[in-house]
C-alpha cells in the first residue's frame, strides 16, 4: 500500500529540501539513536531487575513499579509537549529530552533507596515524553511519500537495537560490574547524543500548531481508537513477558545473568530482522495483512514460551522468533494510523506514543498479578492480551455504519 502524503497532509508546514541520501540517512540515524537511548533506558531494567531489588532492599515487583511510573509520566506528558511548546524547534526538544534522560538516569543510578530510584526514573520519563513523539513525527518528513513505512521502520530501529544491543549489553555489564555502572553508561550515552543532536540534526519541519481540543478530536474516529487500543494491548503483552524475563527463564538459566543476556541478544537480533522486514513488507502488502500475521505469530510464540520455559535451547529459538514478530507488528500499526486520515497523521502518531506507554505502564501490574500463579502464567497472560490486540486491530477495518436519509 502506498500512502500519498504531503507536508500539509502530515500536519507539517513544509518539507525540508533534500540534503542527499547520505545526509538524510545520517539524520534518520540520529533520530534512531535517540530512541535507542530511551529504549535502552527502559528495557535494561528487565535484565537487572533482581540486582536492583537486592541492592535497594526492595522487592522485584516494587522495582518493576518504577517502570509503571516511568511509562505513565511519558503517556500523560507526551500529548502536552506540542501544546505547551508548539513553536519549539524539534531539534531542541530532542536534545533537551536527552539531557533530562541523562539527569534522571544519574539520579536513579546513585539512588540509596527505592523512592529516589523512582524519582530518577520519573525525571528521565519527562525526557522520553519530549523525545519519543517528536522523533516519531519527524521521521516521515525526511523521505518521499511512498517511503513513509520505511522511514518509520528506520527510526524505529532505534528501539529494536535497544533490545538487540542495549539491553543485553547492559545486562552483561551489570553482571560484571553492577547495575549502577550500567545506568551511568546509559546516562553518558544520552549526554553525548544530546550534543550530537544539537550540532548535527539540522532543521526539522514543525508541526502545524494545534490545540488540545483538536488533538483529542482525532479520537472521535473509532478506527483510530481501535488501532491505539491494539497498540496498547500489543505493548502490554510484550512487556508482561519482557519485564519479568528473568523470572520466566530462571529454570533454564539458573539465574545466570550472562545466559539471560544471551537470550535477550537473540531476541534483539530477531527484532532487527523484524523491523528491517516490516517497513518494505507493509509498503508492499499493506498494514492489515502484515499486522495480522505478525500479531497472530506473537500469540503462538507466547504460548510456546509457557510450554518450553525450562529448556534453554527452546527458549533461545523462541526468543529469536519473538523478536522478529514483535517488532514486525509495530510498523503496520503506525502505518495504519497514517492511512486512516493522512491529514491528521501528525496528531495520531503522537497518540500512538501515548498508547504505547500506557501499555508499558499496565504491564508490570498485570505481570505481578500473573506471577502470583507462577512464571508460566506470564507468557499466557501475554498471549491473551495480544489476542485482544489482534481482534481490536481487525475490528478497525469493519465498514462504518451510514445513516440512511429520512
C-alpha positions in Angstrom: 0.0 0.0 0.0 1.4 3.4 -1.0 0.3 6.4 1.1 0.2 9.7 -0.6 1.3 12.3 1.8 2.3 15.9 1.6 3.7 18.5 4.0 0.2 19.7 4.9 -1.1 16.1 5.0 1.3 15.3 7.8 0.4 18.5 9.6 3.8 20.0 8.7 4.3 23.5 7.4 7.0 22.5 4.9 9.1 19.6 3.8 12.8 20.2 4.1 14.7 20.2 0.8 16.7 17.2 0.0 20.2 17.1 1.5 21.1 14.0 -0.4 20.8 10.4 0.6 23.8 10.4 2.9 22.5 13.5 4.8 19.0 12.0 5.1 20.4 8.7 6.3 22.5 10.5 8.9 19.5 12.4 10.2 17.4 9.3 10.4 20.3 7.7 12.3 20.3 10.5 14.9 16.6 10.1 15.4 17.0 6.3 15.7 19.9 6.9 18.2 17.7 9.0 20.4 15.1 6.2 20.5 17.9 3.8 21.2 19.0 5.6 24.3 15.4 6.0 25.5 14.6 2.3 24.7 17.8 1.0 26.4 17.0 3.1 29.5 13.6 1.4 29.6 14.5 -2.1 28.5 17.7 -2.6 30.5 15.7 -2.6 33.8 14.3 -6.1 32.8 17.7 -7.7 32.8 18.9 -6.1 36.1 15.6 -6.1 38.0 16.8 -8.8 40.6 20.1 -6.9 41.2 18.4 -3.6 41.7 15.9 -5.1 44.1 18.6 -6.8 46.2 20.8 -3.6 46.3 17.9 -1.3 47.2 16.3 -3.7 49.7 13.1 -3.8 47.7 11.0 -6.5 46.1 11.3 -7.1 42.4 7.7 -6.1 41.9 8.4 -2.9 43.8 11.3 -2.1 41.4 9.1 -3.1 38.4 6.6 -0.4 39.6 9.2 2.2 38.6 8.5 1.1 35.0 4.8 1.9 35.6 5.7 5.4 36.9 8.1 6.0 34.0 5.6 4.9 31.4 2.7 6.7 33.0 4.6 10.0 33.0 5.5 9.6 29.3 2.0 8.7 28.4 0.5 11.8 30.1 3.2 14.3 29.2 3.7 13.3 25.6 0.4 14.9 24.3 1.0 18.0 26.3 4.5 18.8 24.9 3.4 20.1 21.5 0.5 22.0 23.0 2.7 23.8 25.7 5.6 24.5 23.4 4.2 24.4 19.8 6.9 26.5 18.3 9.9 24.8 20.0 12.3 23.5 17.3 12.1 19.7 17.1 15.9 19.5 17.4 15.8 21.4 20.6 13.0 19.2 22.1 15.0 16.1 21.2 18.3 17.5 22.7 16.6 18.6 25.9 14.8 15.3 26.1 18.2 13.5 26.0 19.6 15.8 28.7 16.6 15.0 31.0 17.1 11.3 30.3 20.8 11.7 31.3 20.0 13.6 34.5 17.2 11.2 35.6 19.3 8.2 34.9 22.2 9.5 37.0 19.8 10.1 39.9 18.5 6.6 39.6 22.0 5.1 39.4 23.1 6.8 42.6 19.8 6.2 44.5 20.2 4.9 48.1 16.7 3.5 48.1 13.6 2.8 46.0 12.0 6.2 46.4 14.9 8.1 45.0 15.3 5.5 42.3 11.7 6.0 41.2 12.1 9.8 41.3 15.1 9.5 38.9 13.0 7.4 36.6 10.2 9.9 36.6 12.7 12.7 35.7 14.1 10.6 32.8 10.5 9.9 31.7 10.0 13.6 31.1 12.9 13.4 28.7 11.2 10.5 27.0 8.0 12.4 26.7 9.8 15.2 24.8 11.8 13.0 22.6 9.8 9.9 21.5 6.7 11.6 19.8 8.9 14.3 18.4 11.3 11.9 16.7 8.5 9.6 15.5 6.6 12.5 13.9 9.7 14.0 12.3 10.9 10.8 10.6 8.2 10.6 7.9 9.1 14.1 6.7 12.6 13.1 5.7 11.6 10.6 2.9 9.2 10.7 -0.1 5.6 9.7 0.5 6.0 6.2 -0.9 8.7 5.5 1.7 6.8 6.5 4.8 6.8 3.0 6.1 10.5 2.7 5.6 11.1 6.0 7.4 9.1 4.8 10.4 10.9 1.5 10.4 14.4 3.2 10.1 13.7 5.4 13.1 12.0 2.5 15.0 15.2 0.6 14.5 16.5 2.5 17.5 14.0 0.8 19.8 14.9 -2.5 18.2 18.6 -2.0 18.7 17.9 -1.0 22.3 16.7 -4.6 22.8 19.2 -6.2 20.4 22.3 -4.4 21.8 21.5 -2.1 24.7 19.5 -4.4 27.0 21.7 -7.5 26.7 24.9 -5.4 26.9 23.6 -3.7 29.9 22.6 -7.0 31.5 26.0 -8.4 30.8 27.7 -5.2 32.2 25.6 -5.4 35.3 26.6 -9.0 35.9 30.3 -7.9 35.7 30.4 -4.6 37.4 26.9 -3.8 38.8 23.7 -2.2 37.7 24.7 1.3 38.8 27.6 1.3 36.2 25.1 0.2 33.6 22.8 3.1 34.2 25.6 5.6 34.4 26.8 4.3 31.0 23.3 4.9 29.6 23.4 8.4 31.1 26.7 9.1 29.4 25.4 8.0 26.0 22.4 10.3 26.4 24.7 13.2 27.2 26.9 12.6 24.2 24.0 12.1 21.9 22.3 15.4 23.1 25.4 17.2 21.9 25.4 15.3 18.5 21.7 16.2 18.0 22.2 19.9 18.8 25.1 20.1 16.3 24.2 17.7 13.6 20.4 17.1 13.3 19.6 20.3 11.5 16.2 21.9 10.9 13.2 19.7 11.1 9.8 20.9 9.9 7.5 22.0 12.7 4.0 20.5 13.0 1.1 22.8 12.5 0.1 24.4 15.8 -3.0 22.6 17.3 -5.0 22.9 20.4 -5.6 20.0 22.8 -9.2 20.0 21.6 -8.1 19.3 18.0 -5.7 16.6 19.2 -8.4 14.9 21.2 -10.8 15.4 18.3 -9.0 12.7 16.2 -10.1 10.2 18.8 -13.7 10.5 17.6 -12.8 8.2 14.7 -13.3 4.7 16.1 -10.7 3.3 13.6 -8.1 5.4 15.3 -9.2 4.4 18.7 -9.1 0.7 17.8 -5.5 1.0 16.4 -4.5 2.8 19.6 -6.2 0.1 21.6 -4.3 -2.6 19.6 -1.1 -0.7 20.2 -1.6 -0.5 24.0 -2.5 -4.2 24.1 0.4 -5.4 22.0 2.8 -3.3 24.1 1.3 -4.7 27.3 1.6 -8.3 26.1 5.2 -7.8 25.1 6.2 -6.1 28.4 4.4 -8.6 30.6 6.9 -11.2 29.4 9.9 -9.0 28.7 10.0 -7.1 32.0 9.8 -10.3 34.0 12.1 -12.3 31.6 14.5 -13.1 34.5 11.7 -14.9 36.3 10.4 -16.6 33.2 13.8 -18.0 32.2 15.1 -18.7 35.7 14.7 -22.5 35.5 16.6 -22.6 32.1 19.3 -20.1 33.1 19.8 -20.9 36.7 19.7 -17.2 37.4 22.9 -16.6 35.4 22.8 -13.1 34.1 25.1 -14.0 31.2 22.7 -16.6 29.9 19.8 -14.2 30.2 21.8 -11.6 28.3 22.3 -14.1 25.5 18.6 -14.7 25.3 17.9 -11.0 25.2 20.6 -10.7 22.5 18.8 -13.3 20.4 15.6 -11.5 20.9 17.1 -8.3 19.8 18.7 -9.8 16.7 15.3 -11.1 15.8 13.9 -7.6 16.4 16.4 -6.1 13.9 15.3 -8.6 11.3 11.6 -8.0 12.0 12.0 -4.2 11.8 14.0 -4.4 8.6 11.3 -6.5 7.0 8.3 -4.7 8.4 8.8 -1.4 6.5 9.1 -2.8 3.0 6.5 -5.5 3.5 4.0 -3.1 4.9 4.6 -0.7 2.0 4.1 -3.6 -0.4 1.1 -5.6 1.0 -0.5 -3.1 3.5 -0.8 -2.8 7.2 -3.8 -5.1 7.7 -2.1 -8.3 6.4 1.3 -7.5 7.9 -0.1 -6.8 11.4 -2.5 -9.8 11.3 0.3 -12.3 10.5 2.8 -10.7 13.0 0.3 -10.5 15.9 -1.1 -14.0 15.4 2.5 -15.3 15.3 3.2 -13.4 18.5 0.3 -15.1 20.3 1.7 -18.5 19.2 5.2 -17.7 20.4 3.9 -16.7 23.9 2.0 -20.0 24.2 5.2 -21.9 23.3 7.2 -19.9 25.8 4.9 -21.2 28.5 5.4 -24.8 27.3 9.2 -24.7 26.8 10.3 -22.4 29.6 12.6 -25.0 31.2 14.6 -25.7 28.0 17.4 -23.1 27.3 17.7 -24.3 23.7 14.0 -24.0 23.1 14.0 -20.5 24.7 16.9 -19.4 22.5 14.9 -20.3 19.4 11.7 -18.8 20.7 13.3 -15.5 21.8 14.8 -15.0 18.3 11.4 -15.6 16.7 9.7 -13.5 19.3 11.9 -10.6 18.3 11.0 -10.9 14.6 7.3 -11.0 15.1 7.1 -8.5 18.0 8.9 -5.7 16.1 7.3 -6.8 12.8 3.9 -5.8 14.4 4.9 -2.3 15.2 5.3 -0.6 11.8 2.0 -1.7 10.4 0.2 -0.2 13.4 1.8 3.2 12.7 1.3 2.8 9.0 -2.5 2.2 9.6 -2.8 5.4 11.7 -1.3 7.4 8.8 -3.5 5.7 6.2 -6.8 6.3 8.1 -6.6 10.1 7.7 -3.3 11.4 6.3 -4.3 15.0 7.2 -4.1 14.2 10.9 -1.2 11.8 10.8 1.0 14.1 12.9 -1.7 14.0 15.6 -2.5 10.3 15.5 1.2 9.4 15.6 1.5 11.4 18.8 -1.3 9.4 20.3 0.5 6.3 19.2 3.3 7.1 21.6 0.8 7.7 24.4 -0.9 4.3 23.7 2.5 2.5 23.7 3.4 3.9 27.1 0.0 3.2 28.5 0.7 -0.4 27.6 4.1 -0.3 29.3 2.6 1.2 32.4 0.0 -1.5 32.7 2.4 -4.4 32.0 4.2 -4.5 35.4 0.8 -4.6 37.2 -0.5 -7.4 35.1 2.8 -9.2 35.2 2.9 -9.1 39.0 -0.6 -10.5 39.1 0.3 -13.3 36.7 3.4 -14.2 38.7 1.2 -15.0 41.7 0.2 -18.1 39.7 3.8 -19.0 38.8 6.1 -17.9 36.0 4.3 -20.0 33.4 1.4 -17.6 33.7 3.4 -14.7 32.3 3.5 -15.7 28.7 -0.1 -17.0 28.9 -1.1 -13.5 30.1 0.9 -12.0 27.2 -0.8 -14.3 24.7 -4.3 -13.4 26.0 -3.6 -9.6 25.8 -2.0 -9.9 22.4 -5.0 -11.9 21.1 -7.2 -9.0 22.1 -4.9 -6.6 20.2 -5.3 -8.7 17.1 -9.1 -8.6 17.4 -9.1 -4.8 18.1 -7.0 -4.1 15.0 -9.1 -6.2 12.7 -12.3 -4.6 14.0 -11.0 -1.3 12.8 -11.5 -2.5 9.2 -15.2 -3.1 9.6 -17.2 -0.7 7.4 -18.7 2.2 9.3 -22.5 2.5 9.6 -24.1 5.1 7.4 -27.4 6.6 8.4 -30.0 6.5 5.5 -31.7 9.8 4.8 -35.1 10.2 6.2 
